Amino acid sequence: MDKQYAVAVILIILGFGLNQSGSSNPFHSGLGIGIIAMGTFWVLIRLIKELKKK
């Protein structure tokens, strides 16, 4: 497993944790959604690059 995939998965898990923390602060909810989107986008870019190589 590449280290970049591990970092992206950790970001996604962190985003879910912030989203599910139960805080009523809208900043935390938005931050969680943004982190999830960033991690997912990162994984998608890496997968597309890997598929283009083959």
N, C-alpha and C positions, 0 to 999 in steps of 0.2 A: 504494500500500500504506500502510495506516495505521500510525503509529508503535507503537501498542499491539500490533498483530500481530507487528511486528518484535521487540519486547521479549519477547513470549510465545515466539516461535520461538527466540530466543537463550537463554531460560530452559530450554526443552526440550533444546536442544543441550548446554547446561551440565550438565543432569541426566544425559544419556546419557554425557557425558564423565566425570562423577564415578562413575557406575555401572560404566563399563568401565575405570577406572583401574588395576584389578588389585590394589587395596589390600584387605587382609583385614580392615580396620577396619569393623565393622558400622555405625558412625556414618556413614561416607562412603556406604555402600550405601543406607542409609535416607534420607540427605539427597538423594541422586541420585533415588531413587524419588519422594520428596516434591516435589522441584523439577519433575520431569516431570509429576506429577499436577497441580500448581499451574498450570503453563503450559498444559496441555491443558484444564483447567477454565476458564481465562481465555479461551482461544480459543472454547470451546463457548458460553460466556455471550455473547461478542461476536457470534457467528454467530446465536444465537437472537434477540438484540436486532435484528440487521439483518434477519432474516426476518420479524419482527413488524412492522417499519416498512412493509414492502411489502404 
